[in-house]
């Protein structure tokens, strides 16, 4: 049972490290453009609105 618990703890630590890295990158304005698809999903790029699919 000790091996399974050790593996789970390692996975949690690795997941937390990746979470911190991702959050740090998303707070950087220069990296956010390339990493976040939210701007494309909302239809806003560089302050201009993209044409909607309904038109």
N, C-alpha and C positions, 0 to 999 in steps of 0.2 A: 504494500500500500504506500510505502514511503516514496517509491519511484514515481508513482502516479501523481502524488501530491507535489513532488519536486518539479515534475513536468508542467503541471498546471500553474505553479507559481512562476516558472520561467515564461510561459505563454502570457500570463497576465502582465509581467514586467515588460516583455517585448511589445505587447499591444499598447500599453501605457506610453512607452517611448515613441512609438509611431504616432499616437494621438498628439503628444506634445510637439513632435516635429511638424505634423500637418497643421496644427493650430498656429504654430509660429510662422509657417510659410504663408498661411492665409491672412495673417495680419500685415504682411509686407505688401505694400501697394503694387510694386513691380511684379511680384510673383502671383498676386491674386488674379490678374488678368488671364494668366495662362492656366491656373489651377481651378478656378471657380467657373462653373457653367451657369451659375445663377443669372449672370448678366444676359446670357443668350436665352435662357428659359423665360426671363421676364420681358425680353424683347428690347432691352436697352443696351446700346453699345456707344460709348464715347458721348453720352449726353443726347444722342439722337434716337428716335424710336424707329424700330424696324417695322415694315408693313406687316399687318396681321394677316393670317391665312383666310380670314373671313371675307376680306375685300376682294 
